[in-house]
Amino acid sequence: MDDPESRHLKEYNGYAPLTSDFDSFYTRRLKHRLDDCFNRPTTGVPGRYLTYLERYTPDFFYTYLPTGKQIQCLNLASYNYLGFAQSVGQCTDAAEEAINHYGVIAGGTRVAGGHSDAHVVSEKVVADFVGKEDAVIYSQGYSTNSVIFSSLVDKDCLVISDELNHASIRFGIRMSGASLKVFKHNNLKKLEQILRKEISGGKPRTHRPWKKILVVVEGLYSMEGTICDLPGLLELKKKYKFYLFVDEAHSIGAMGPKGRGVCDYFGINPNKVDILMGTLTKSFGATGGYIAAEKVIVDRIKCAGLGSVYSENSAPPVLAQINSSLQTITGQVRPGEGEERLQRLAFNSRYLRLGLKRLGFSVSGLDDSPIVPMMLYNVPRLPAFSRWLLKRGIAVVVVGYPATPLASARVRFCVSASLTKEDLDRLLCDVDKIGSRIRVKMSTEKSPIDGKLRRMKIDDVLATLVDDVQEDLSKF
């Protein structure tokens, strides 16, 4: 049968292909067979549960048709870390009030009529929360990183980036025109080697010193569940005098005793980090991103940054959602609720991760990470795992190539404060069943007592998990 890809190549005979041979093969022969696991349509609020609009394919995943049926699924697929994505409550009331007062849009860019007192208040709230002098808010998280580096570095500067940094960071660095060096994930020895070489050698050909060196890392890595070694980075910063940029898209609101990101987690003064970036989409249930730094840096970004000059400002109801969620976390609104949400998130994250480990699954990342990546390795296991859980009313995210290496496919559980212990127990029971069936219990962790693999039965895991997690949290 003549497939669409072959017909396309025949029609453009003599042209260089727009896609590589491997990517074309992978898309047609492998990814196409599990397309139903991605871009699943939902409706309503992505809270503790989400509503999936069931669909079917009459032609083997080329097209989809709705069945008209709606399925309630336990939600472990959304970045709703603190449970602020809700249609009732203080955040919803604040957003509704903002609509009545300001309307539904900003009406323009920051320099062309789209700037209001609501933006000034929100930027002050964000800056105070992260512990910086000033902040600037953008209407989208991805575009924040895409445009910010052009305001910070140019062709005479060097950017050193962690190899697992987000695509928006890599894109933004390329757009800036700065030279780029990449170091192995969280390997500070490799970073120091690059710093020594670049400081002593300078720019290529001329060997003149770099105008500035900027090191870029993420606070919490969304595919690995690992955290940056911030204390080690600050030690290198003292020694080599570079600027430090930390992307806290997944860590802000979700890490640290007060939910203020990696600086809070390590007990470090935020002023020791030059630039803090974060998104307002995940922990705060809003949308957009921010840059927090010294006022002189933020003023420069507001005046010269492409995102401030050419993109429309954040909508007023979004700003109200940001303010309300941040004020809830800090206790200014509904005292005690923010602290309770942070404690539930910490408990749920450790509970799920420890439970998966004891069942024999290979889980990566930090114990306190709300992202819990469980390794499946083999790509054909992705649709089996995803479809099995969907039939049982559980929504999860499966990740494969090109987001991860081809042989490092995984399922990524996104934990939320809105989930209960009963929800996680239900998840562990279903994951235990499918894990045994498709043989993904691959943990090689052994007991220090008898040297045997640490694999327990589900009943034993659920009977001991609460006490062990609470003990771990009390030590932390």
Disulfide bonds with the S-S distance in Angstrom:
none
